Amino acid sequence: MSLAAVAKVRRELAYDLAMTMVNTISPPVEPEPEIDPTDPYAREAQTFPRLSVDAANRVANYGVEQGLRKGTLLFERGQRSVDFFLVLDGNIEIFDQDEHGQPKVFRVHGERQFTGELDLFNDRQILVSGRTGINSRVVRVKRADFRKMISAEPDIGEIVMRAFILRRVGLIRHVQGGITLIGSSYCADTLRLQRFLTRNGYPHRWLQADNDPTAGELLASFALTSAELPLVIGPGRQVLRNPSTAQLADRLGLTESFDANDVFDVAVVGAGPAGLAAAVYAASEGLRTVVLEALAPGGQAGTSSKIENYLGFPTGISGMALAGRAQVQAQKFGARLAIARAVTAIDCDASPYRVRLEDDRSMAARAVVIATGARYRKLDVANYERFEGQGIHYAATAMEQQLCEGEEVVIVGGGNSAGQAAVFLSRTVSHVHMLVRGSGLAATMSDYLVQRIKSSLKITLHPFTEITALNGDAILREVTWTNRETGASETRRIGSVFVMIGAEPNTEWLNGCLDLDERGFVVTGHDASGRELGSPFATTAAGVFAVGDVRSGSVKRVASGVGEGSVVVQAIHRFLNAGAG
């Protein structure tokens, strides 16, 4: 795939993410003909709004007016918990660094314009720096007072929220305040790092070592070789050689710091739809809430290319966009998010509960919501593990779409996720082969997807069929499948297989703390003797609840998970109030 085509796909993805988030905040505005609708920076009035005199005066009530000389540094990349600035006179220059470490101004805020983007709602390291371009007069609003302003001034909060979302998408599109990833598109670790950056909305430039001459030039300038790939090059010419996900998150400042002695009201383990819904409702009702997530917001649903049967989105929404919006919403109400930190255990005998993380840190909470969801099962085929990430995928997003454009692909599975993937990939691949063990799709897939698959000339359904062989060298090259009824086998030159079958619960970390069913899902609502536990989401440990796909008997749908995550907060309140009494 050409670099121009890759850039186009990324622009479309960024635009879709921004618009699905922004258009629920205010009605969409038809772009002028000369405006590029995929570039948030072209939407000047929304991305860089100028407040009315009345709104600016109200913002000033929450801060302190300051006179500053030209060149005063207001905030610097890598800092946390920076303040919000409104320009009264003069300007504020927003800049990052070029490849030589020199300041590069890419935006200037003038009178009644303001600084900030999404990191003002969390405690991550900020991506850009800001300074006064001339002698200026500003209003500085401290972080705590900024949150009060957003809550107390909803019309201003709407303007700020919309602008922050669009600014982040602009940073992603233009790779401002970001990093450079160099690696092969056939390398599992390269794809792991890129997925993490993409799903966490971190600006980055990916140089494909396979065919981009810029990658070789950059390696030479750092005296590095292709044997050291993948590489992450950060600000100040910092180099990370194939970092783990946690190491990358730490270096980029995506991980928030927590005091081990601090006690939250609620710890939500898992940031899928159910976990994010629980966080939104808990935080909005005044509970001190923290969300712990091993990879990125969205969970399994975050990998869906388009969800069309979720209430309120008649044209559909991608799982990543839905998760991104929910994450911002939770942070707006004060929820804290700890990303790239897998939970390894929970001390069920402790009071309050202590949740243990993979880096030997821990966190205390009076109540815990388990929302770790489920993962797709793996195939029992020789060479399977060898090709994971190098031909075998569990998500069909724009990133995977780039990798297999113009090629034949295989999708294993007959659920909605598999159907969404088939329809999505059929737009750019040469052909999609859907392999299912049953006779068809009607029993496991929504009808609207079944009808689209039936009518598509680029999708072939293979019933009663399983993959029986995988072959290749460094990457997957050939796939063999067999019809179990006829015994007929077929081998095709295919390098991408999307496995979307079944569901295995992410409950290994519970270590016998709670009752699980025979498949490993968390039992809720009653104990082994049949005694009712007071809530359909209560577990056998008082104050520990389970919602979404991880819960035994739950309906494996996004809307169901969101509903359970919102309703469980009532049970949490009852538990916390009973303890207080």
Disulfide bonds with the S-S distance in Angstrom:
Cys348-Cys513 1.15
